[in-house]
């Protein structure tokens, strides 16, 4: 049993150290939720309870989170993999890792998790043991009111999560403690209504899990030993200059509120200008109102409204505040499409997005590292809790379905290493990354396997290469059949019967509709069995080869396909030895004086 009083003191110490961080989190939460009165009470007029300017914090966080949200590529190769057996082992383990990600719906959680990472400065990934399904689950937790504790190596040694929940829901979840939760055992007047929200604390370390309520004298709702022996939490933290987590927009709240205040003053000035009093000459005795009203005066140019023009400094101040907000959020104008400059080439856009791409690359690096630690914890948990359970996994990776069975003790075997990377082209958009990879591959600077593993998409490298090899071999088979059919004219000229070849080609068309290309070629061009000779070895036996003849009655030294003597290349049967030109060709090369050119050429023709 854990000492609840000791745990409560630890949690209180962690919360005292994080008071300033919690205040920043609450401020940025209120700013994104546009609860301005919680930040600056009385700053909003009653007629306009909400800001009239765009919520730049919310839009910037969402846009950058969408760039960070795509899942990285996962690879379980320990190093250079050469043999086919090692490639199959690596491919199977990689599919196991992908099954953790797919079953946990990480693609759905990542946009919200990346938003939390940018807003609050951290993104905890909790690995839960799903004993009902018999496999680990990855869950991205809200960093608000979370209090992790790290060792010198940066590993999480305890994780505390605090939240508030209504007493009625807590009583329904823990009916055995309903009396204490609702305060029915308290004197009259100190009892709690069902809608009252109470604080709940969940604490985890390497020894135990504890769920208790500080407002109920540290009432322990649940306690269980940690059979895993580790804190199954991996946290992605933004770079910081101190030990406190800081979000990207902590310092932008007040410039945003100031810009909204300037906009409110401008709106107020515009309203006063529109509703300003009317100045008229002294000869006007009656002032009619309404549509198409006519005012009779000798000085109509003196009729005007006494308005208040906005000073030029107000517009300058608004532009300055807008620039400060954009600089604070590190969001370039090109990222939102608000580019007023004339950009001739794409290099201008790339220059404007340079800092934005660096943010994406840095965020992907830190988030990928946390996801790698979480997957390693998932491998270890899977092997420790369900070592001999045979499991079936399936899913789709980049449009390629897979289905596999594995046993953790047999297929994991204590090797928990996982490589999670967004590729060396991290921060680039997919088009730039593909062009860069193709350029490296075209100059033979990298291997094909390296390019496939660095693609900005999830692929099974072994299965992808097998499909590529199969397609290339199938194309080569088709080219061979086309070349064979193109030689039908030469065969007919040499007296051979091409009907067999035409028949096989027609059968190939019919078979291709029912089977793959390679099976259709094997079936269509399968040679017919030769009849067995009645007396093998007897030269004069009927049907047997005669003297000086080979199998099928073809004379020895004769090409059975073309009928030409052996040793001749195609197209040289009618030429001299070695393809030398005949006398006629030599005589045709005489000069006008009758002298020979004394030159000869060798021409070899090979049918296509």
Secondary structure as UniProt FT lines:
FT   HELIX           4..17
FT   HELIX           19..32
FT   TURN            33..34
FT   HELIX           36..39
FT   TURN            41..42
FT   TURN            46..47
FT   HELIX           56..68
FT   STRAND          73..75
FT   HELIX           84..103
FT   TURN            104..105
FT   HELIX           106..120
FT   STRAND          122..130
FT   TURN            131..134
FT   STRAND          135..141
FT   TURN            144..145
FT   STRAND          146..150
FT   TURN            152..153
FT   STRAND          156..166
FT   HELIX           167..173
FT   HELIX           175..177
FT   HELIX           178..182
FT   TURN            183..185
FT   TURN            188..189
FT   TURN            194..195
FT   STRAND          197..205
FT   STRAND          208..213
FT   HELIX           214..216
FT   STRAND          219..225
FT   TURN            227..228
FT   STRAND          233..237
FT   TURN            248..249
FT   HELIX           250..252
FT   HELIX           253..274
FT   STRAND          278..279
FT   TURN            282..283
FT   TURN            291..292
FT   HELIX           300..302
FT   STRAND          304..305
FT   HELIX           312..329
FT   HELIX           333..336
FT   HELIX           346..352
FT   HELIX           354..385
FT   TURN            387..388
FT   STRAND          390..397
FT   TURN            398..399
FT   STRAND          400..407
FT   HELIX           408..411
FT   TURN            412..414
FT   STRAND          419..421
FT   TURN            424..427
FT   HELIX           430..442
FT   TURN            443..444
FT   HELIX           448..453
FT   HELIX           461..486
FT   HELIX           488..493
FT   TURN            494..495
FT   HELIX           499..512
FT   TURN            513..514
FT   HELIX           517..524
FT   TURN            536..537
FT   TURN            539..540
FT   TURN            542..543
FT   TURN            547..548
FT   HELIX           551..553
FT   TURN            556..557
FT   TURN            560..562
FT   TURN            566..567
FT   TURN            570..571
FT   TURN            573..574
FT   HELIX           577..579
FT   HELIX           583..587
FT   TURN            588..589
FT   TURN            592..593
//
